[in-house]
């Protein structure tokens, strides 16, 4: 009776593999990614297909979240965006190389990301967790109306309890406190007692892709990697640091932690507020757009720093932050300094860095020399040889763990945010970066970069060429999975 069952299963398996491979080919992914997925599905059809459905689908066609920040910007800021685009298209740029390059970055983010250029901002840079969280805790203590915070990782450790105690006091005094934790990054890191204390005090919180829900588990690969704080709609924070003691003392794994974060005031803060409120809506809550969350910033005592806030995610129309960094590399006239804990670029970014270096531009990449994720770290070594041959300088930071995400071009355009120099950050995670068109801020970031470089080991071409065969094989094997990371 069941003699035909093996044949049916065989042909069914063949049909599923054929349909999956056809879909992958028609999705027009990069050839490296396409081959990786086809090989995986052919090797382990069932599990390969499940993995593809979880992390491989092109989410520009199947949206992960109901509302993207870019869509909200396009709707709510339409008159401003149209005015800025018209002014920039009609502006006389002149012969200034630096002004031309600034305009290119501004236009790129306006057109790809609906990122309005905001003026009259001020920025304070932080290079250590201790100073950052001391300042943040003071700002939280002084909050009068609202505290909105979202983090990829939030821990109920010593730092988490310090923040919790302030949030409970503020919530009980009538301040609106809302928190967003990423479902994957914060999974298992916050105790039930901690959450109960928050809830009992009136603090509202949600998980972005709560892994206790089946549909969220189906989209586990698309993490909310943002770090955003907005206090009274007037003070904003973003950058590389999450809520955890390791961002202050390095934790058990590292002797120190080197990161970059920024405190913002001015007209860019309502943009951060919009991003938070969009994510709050995407967590299943109401869309909050009341005027209290978007106060007039014109009277603030601020310096006039031009800032754009760029966002990206798996269902964004454009990989805007990757395009920005690509634009900064290809349009540099003198130098580009890059800090990122990880380095897994696509072919276009590799060619941009190689071309710029061979054109005489000083391209310096600084990444973690003491890894926290060994597979990603080993994979990075496979990209070093062509970059070194082209003249790119590669540094490994050895004084603890480097987690900073910074790019500086010619000391005139710089960006600080959550986005790493890897395919996951560019394509799979929800990210946010602040982009500065200010010589003072860029110079400050450059000086810190140069200081950090004294705590680095330079990678040489000879070192890469003489790497043992077993290590080369290990690194190259890990690279096979780079499109999937």
Long-range contacts (C-beta under 8 A, 24 or more apart in sequence): 13-45, 16-45, 16-49, 17-41, 17-42, 17-45, 17-49, 20-48, 20-49, 20-52, 24-52, 24-56, 27-58, 29-58, 29-483, 30-346, 30-347, 30-483, 32-347, 32-482, 32-483, 33-483, 33-484, 36-480, 36-481, 36-482, 36-483, 36-484, 37-483, 37-484, 39-480, 40-484, 51-484, 53-218, 54-218, 54-219, 54-220, 54-221, 55-220, 55-221, 55-428, 55-484, 56-484, 59-222, 59-313, 59-314, 59-315, 60-314, 60-315, 60-316, 60-317, 62-315, 63-315, 64-219, 64-222, 64-313, 64-314, 64-315, 65-282, 65-313, 65-315, 66-281, 66-282, 67-278, 67-281, 67-282, 67-287, 68-278, 68-311, 68-313, 68-315, 68-316, 69-274, 69-275, 69-278, 69-279, 69-311, 70-113, 70-114, 70-311, 70-316, 70-317, 72-274, 72-278, 73-113, 73-114, 73-115, 73-116, 73-271, 73-274, 74-114, 76-274, 76-289, 77-114, 77-116, 80-116, 81-110, 81-114, 81-116, 84-110, 84-116, 84-117, 85-110, 85-111, 97-333, 98-333, 98-410, 98-412, 101-331, 101-332, 101-333, 101-409, 101-410, 101-412, 101-413, 102-412, 102-413, 102-437, 104-327, 104-331, 105-308, 105-324, 105-327, 105-328, 105-331, 105-413, 105-435, 105-437, 106-308, 106-437, 108-320, 108-323, 108-324, 108-327, 109-308, 109-310, 109-320, 109-324, 109-435, 110-308, 112-317, 112-318, 112-320, 112-323, 113-310, 113-311, 113-312, 113-316, 113-318, 113-320, 115-271, 115-308, 115-309, 115-310, 115-311, 115-320, 115-435, 116-271, 116-308, 117-306, 117-307, 117-308, 118-266, 118-267, 118-268, 118-271, 118-306, 118-307, 118-308, 118-309, 119-266, 119-267, 119-304, 119-305, 119-306, 120-266, 120-267, 120-297, 120-298, 120-300, 120-302, 120-303, 120-304, 120-305, 121-264, 121-265, 121-266, 121-267, 121-268, 121-302, 121-303, 121-304, 121-305, 121-306, 121-307, 122-264, 122-265, 122-266, 122-302, 122-303, 122-305, 123-262, 123-263, 123-264, 123-305, 123-307, 123-434, 123-436, 123-438, 123-441, 124-262, 124-263, 125-260, 125-261, 125-262, 125-416, 125-441, 125-444, 125-445, 125-448, 126-239, 126-241, 126-260, 126-261, 126-262, 126-263, 127-258, 127-259, 127-260, 127-404, 127-448, 128-248, 128-257, 128-258, 128-259, 129-241, 129-247, 129-248, 129-249, 129-257, 129-259, 130-248, 132-239, 132-241, 132-247, 132-261, 132-263, 133-159, 133-162, 133-163, 133-247, 133-248, 135-263, 136-163, 136-229, 136-237, 136-263, 137-162, 137-163, 137-166, 139-231, 139-235, 139-263, 140-166, 140-167, 140-170, 140-231, 141-166, 141-170, 142-231, 143-170, 143-175, 143-231, 143-232, 144-175, 144-232, 145-175, 145-176, 145-232, 145-233, 145-292, 146-175, 146-176, 146-177, 146-178, 146-230, 146-231, 146-232, 146-233, 146-292, 146-293, 147-175, 147-176, 147-177, 147-178, 147-229, 147-230, 147-231, 147-232, 148-177, 148-178, 148-179, 148-228, 148-229, 148-230, 148-231, 148-273, 148-276, 148-277, 148-280, 149-178, 149-179, 149-180, 149-228, 149-229, 149-230, 150-179, 150-180, 150-181, 150-182, 150-208, 150-224, 150-226, 150-227, 150-228, 150-276, 150-279, 151-180, 151-181, 151-182, 151-185, 151-186, 151-226, 151-227, 151-228, 151-242, 151-243, 152-182, 152-185, 152-186, 152-223, 152-224, 152-225, 152-226, 152-227, 152-242, 152-418, 153-182, 153-185, 153-186, 153-189, 153-242, 153-243, 153-244, 154-179, 154-181, 154-185, 154-186, 154-189, 154-190, 154-242, 154-243, 154-244, 155-186, 155-189, 155-190, 155-242, 155-243, 155-244, 155-245, 156-189, 156-190, 156-191, 156-193, 156-194, 157-244, 157-245, 158-245, 159-243, 159-244, 159-245, 159-247, 159-248, 160-190, 160-194, 160-243, 160-244, 161-194, 163-243, 164-194, 164-197, 164-198, 167-198, 167-201, 167-203, 168-197, 168-198, 168-201, 168-203, 171-201, 171-202, 171-203, 172-201, 172-202, 177-202, 177-203, 177-204, 178-203, 178-204, 178-205, 178-276, 178-280, 179-203, 179-204, 179-205, 179-206, 180-205, 180-206, 180-207, 180-208, 180-224, 180-276, 180-279, 180-280, 180-283, 181-205, 181-206, 181-207, 181-208, 182-207, 182-208, 182-209, 182-223, 182-224, 182-225, 183-207, 183-208, 183-209, 183-210, 183-211, 183-216, 183-220, 183-223, 183-224, 184-209, 184-211, 184-220, 184-223, 185-223, 185-224, 185-225, 185-242, 187-211, 189-244, 206-280, 206-283, 206-284, 206-285, 207-283, 208-279, 208-282, 208-283, 208-430, 221-428, 222-313, 222-314, 222-428, 222-429, 222-430, 223-428, 223-429, 223-430, 224-279, 224-429, 224-430, 225-418, 225-419, 225-425, 225-429, 225-430, 225-431, 226-275, 226-279, 226-418, 226-430, 226-431, 226-432, 227-261, 227-418, 227-432, 228-272, 228-275, 228-276, 228-432, 230-269, 230-272, 230-273, 230-276, 233-269, 233-270, 233-273, 233-292, 233-293, 233-294, 233-295, 234-265, 234-269, 234-295, 234-297, 234-300, 235-263, 235-264, 235-265, 235-269, 236-263, 236-264, 236-265, 236-268, 236-269, 236-272, 236-273, 237-261, 237-262, 237-263, 237-264, 238-262, 238-264, 238-272, 238-416, 238-417, 238-418, 238-432, 238-433, 238-434, 239-405, 239-416, 239-417, 239-418, 240-403, 240-404, 240-405, 240-416, 240-417, 240-418, 241-403, 247-403, 250-400, 250-401, 253-372, 253-401, 254-370, 254-372, 254-400, 254-401, 255-399, 255-400, 256-399, 256-400, 256-401, 257-400, 257-401, 257-403, 258-397, 258-399, 258-400, 258-401, 258-402, 258-403, 258-404, 258-452, 259-402, 259-403, 259-404, 260-339, 260-404, 260-405, 260-406, 260-416, 260-445, 260-448, 261-416, 262-416, 262-434, 264-307, 264-434, 265-300, 265-302, 266-297, 266-300, 266-302, 266-305, 266-307, 267-297, 267-307, 268-307, 268-308, 268-309, 268-434, 269-297, 270-294, 270-295, 270-297, 271-309, 272-309, 272-432, 275-309, 275-311, 275-432, 279-430, 305-436, 305-437, 305-438, 305-440, 305-441, 306-436, 306-437, 306-438, 307-434, 307-435, 307-436, 307-437, 308-434, 308-435, 308-437, 309-432, 309-433, 309-434, 309-435, 310-415, 310-417, 310-432, 310-433, 310-434, 310-435, 311-430, 311-431, 311-432, 311-433, 312-419, 312-426, 312-430, 312-431, 313-429, 313-430, 313-431, 314-427, 314-428, 314-429, 314-430, 319-426, 319-427, 321-415, 321-417, 321-419, 321-425, 321-426, 321-431, 321-433, 322-346, 322-349, 322-419, 322-426, 322-427, 324-415, 324-433, 324-435, 325-349, 325-407, 325-415, 325-421, 326-352, 328-407, 328-409, 328-413, 328-415, 329-353, 329-356, 329-363, 329-409, 330-355, 330-356, 331-409, 332-356, 332-361, 332-363, 332-409, 332-410, 333-361, 333-410, 334-361, 334-362, 334-410, 335-361, 335-362, 335-363, 335-364, 335-408, 335-409, 335-410, 335-411, 336-361, 336-362, 336-363, 336-364, 336-407, 336-408, 336-409, 336-410, 337-364, 337-366, 337-406, 337-407, 337-408, 337-445, 337-446, 337-449, 338-363, 338-364, 338-365, 338-366, 338-406, 338-407, 338-421, 339-366, 339-367, 339-402, 339-404, 339-405, 339-406, 339-407, 339-449, 339-452, 340-365, 340-366, 340-367, 340-404, 340-405, 340-420, 340-421, 340-422, 341-367, 341-368, 341-372, 341-401, 341-402, 341-403, 341-404, 341-405, 341-420, 342-367, 342-368, 342-373, 342-376, 342-377, 342-380, 342-420, 342-421, 342-422, 343-367, 343-380, 343-383, 343-421, 343-422, 344-376, 344-379, 344-380, 344-383, 344-421, 344-422, 344-423, 344-424, 344-482, 344-485, 345-383, 345-421, 345-422, 345-423, 346-423, 346-426, 349-421, 350-383, 350-386, 350-387, 353-387, 353-390, 353-392, 354-386, 354-387, 354-390, 354-392, 355-390, 357-387, 357-390, 357-391, 357-392, 358-390, 358-391, 362-393, 363-391, 363-392, 363-393, 364-392, 364-393, 364-394, 364-395, 364-449, 364-453, 365-392, 365-393, 365-394, 365-395, 365-421, 366-395, 366-396, 366-397, 366-402, 366-449, 366-452, 366-453, 366-456, 367-394, 367-395, 367-396, 367-397, 367-402, 367-421, 368-396, 368-397, 368-401, 368-402, 368-403, 369-395, 369-396, 369-397, 369-398, 369-402, 369-456, 369-457, 370-397, 370-398, 370-400, 370-401, 372-401, 375-478, 375-481, 375-485, 376-422, 376-478, 376-485, 378-474, 378-475, 378-478, 379-475, 379-478, 379-479, 379-481, 379-482, 379-485, 381-464, 381-467, 381-471, 381-475, 382-475, 382-476, 382-478, 382-479, 384-459, 384-464, 385-461, 385-464, 385-465, 388-459, 388-460, 388-461, 388-464, 389-461, 393-458, 394-458, 394-459, 395-453, 395-456, 395-457, 395-458, 395-459, 396-456, 396-457, 396-458, 396-459, 397-452, 397-455, 397-456, 398-455, 398-456, 398-457, 399-455, 402-452, 405-433, 406-445, 406-449, 408-442, 408-445, 408-446, 408-449, 409-442, 410-442, 411-439, 411-442, 411-443, 411-446, 412-437, 412-439, 412-442, 413-437, 413-442, 414-438, 414-441, 414-442, 414-445, 416-445, 422-485, 423-482, 423-483, 423-485, 424-485
